[in-house]
Amino acid sequence: MAFTYFFRDRQTLDMIRKHIVPRLISRRFIHIWDAGCAMGPEPYSLAITLRENMGKMIFRNVKIHATDIDNSNLFKKIIQNGVYPVEQLRRIPHDIFTKYFEPAEQPDYFIITEDIRKCIEFKKHDLLTLQPVRKDNILIVCKNVLLHFSEKERIDVISMFHESLEKDGFFVIEQTQKIPAELEGMFERVVPNAQVFRRVN
Ligand SMILES: C[S@@+](CC[C@H](N)C(=O)[O-])C[C@H]1O[C@@H](n2cnc3c(N)ncnc32)[C@H](O)[C@@H]1O
């Protein structure tokens, strides 16, 4: 089910701001994979968080590869357009809303500013094919997706994420998800009490 909303997990966005952004800003290419992105609120919230905490020039190096199995076949268009009805935008902090959302042509709809829209590329992709979208990601975010998989599928998908990360790359899952015991040597925890990991090995 594609349940999602803007700034759904502010605690994790805050961890990314504090612990990951400082490791990204010296890079020429910043490839991020948001796996199971639904119709866009999660990758857009991440993009806005990065833009807020990086200079404009550095932010131009960011590319978020947003993917989803997308059974509805609608997400690409929704994400590319970046237009959302106002009732889906009520949880966004006011200062962020006024800075990154402009009234769209249709009444009661808002469009995300172009610099944010440009950094996200959507691709329809089934994680269970175990095909990485690319192998030089510095950050992979996969939240509220793995819980739908069997234990074996989770192990296979997380192993594929490990291979898709650069050495020292970061991996973020939701608070209630765990790294399976079989894979614990592949990642180290970046902060206690948060599901933010760094690739090791
Ligand atoms: C609950 S939503 C999570 C959205 C977002 N990550 C969040 O946390 O707000 C789960 C998403 O996982 C996607 N999904 C389910 N199975 C998938 C698969 N095998 N490959 C890729 N995406 C999948 C669904 O289409 C849905 O959009």
The ligand as an SDF file (V2000), in Angstrom:
LIG
                    3D

 27 29  0  0  0  0  0  0  0  0999 V2000
    4.0050    2.2830    2.7440 C   0  0  0  0  0  0  0  0  0  0  0  0
    4.7320    2.8200    1.2390 S   0  0  0  0  0  0  0  0  0  0  0  0
    6.1910    3.6250    1.8620 C   0  0  0  0  0  0  0  0  0  0  0  0
    6.4670    4.9160    1.1750 C   0  0  0  0  0  0  0  0  0  0  0  0
    7.6450    5.6840    1.7610 C   0  0  0  0  0  0  0  0  0  0  0  0
    8.8800    4.9310    1.6850 N   0  0  0  0  0  0  0  0  0  0  0  0
    7.3800    6.1070    3.1950 C   0  0  0  0  0  0  0  0  0  0  0  0
    7.9290    5.4890    4.1190 O   0  0  0  0  0  0  0  0  0  0  0  0
    6.6040    7.0480    3.4080 O   0  0  0  0  0  0  0  0  0  0  0  0
    5.3930    1.3000    0.6000 C   0  0  0  0  0  0  0  0  0  0  0  0
    5.8160    1.4010   -0.8720 C   0  0  0  0  0  0  0  0  0  0  0  0
    6.5740    0.2290   -1.2190 O   0  0  0  0  0  0  0  0  0  0  0  0
    6.2870   -0.0810   -2.5680 C   0  0  0  0  0  0  0  0  0  0  0  0
    6.6640   -1.4750   -2.8410 N   0  0  0  0  0  0  0  0  0  0  0  0
    6.0680   -2.6090   -2.3890 C   0  0  0  0  0  0  0  0  0  0  0  0
    6.6880   -3.6990   -2.8940 N   0  0  0  0  0  0  0  0  0  0  0  0
    7.7130   -3.2490   -3.6640 C   0  0  0  0  0  0  0  0  0  0  0  0
    8.7120   -3.8910   -4.4490 C   0  0  0  0  0  0  0  0  0  0  0  0
    8.7750   -5.2390   -4.5510 N   0  0  0  0  0  0  0  0  0  0  0  0
    9.6090   -3.1190   -5.1020 N   0  0  0  0  0  0  0  0  0  0  0  0
    9.5380   -1.7610   -5.0150 C   0  0  0  0  0  0  0  0  0  0  0  0
    8.6110   -1.0990   -4.2960 N   0  0  0  0  0  0  0  0  0  0  0  0
    7.7090   -1.8300   -3.6300 C   0  0  0  0  0  0  0  0  0  0  0  0
    4.7940    0.1850   -2.6660 C   0  0  0  0  0  0  0  0  0  0  0  0
    4.3840    0.3530   -4.0200 O   0  0  0  0  0  0  0  0  0  0  0  0
    4.6360    1.4510   -1.8250 C   0  0  0  0  0  0  0  0  0  0  0  0
    4.6950    2.6080   -2.6180 O   0  0  0  0  0  0  0  0  0  0  0  0
  1  2  1  0
  2  3  1  0
  2 10  1  0
  3  4  1  0
  4  5  1  0
  5  6  1  0
  5  7  1  0
  7  8  2  0
  7  9  1  0
 10 11  1  0
 11 12  1  0
 11 26  1  0
 12 13  1  0
 13 14  1  0
 13 24  1  0
 14 15  1  0
 14 23  1  0
 15 16  2  0
 16 17  1  0
 17 18  1  0
 17 23  2  0
 18 19  1  0
 18 20  2  0
 20 21  1  0
 21 22  2  0
 22 23  1  0
 24 25  1  0
 24 26  1  0
 26 27  1  0
M  CHG  2   2   1   9  -1
M  END
$$$$
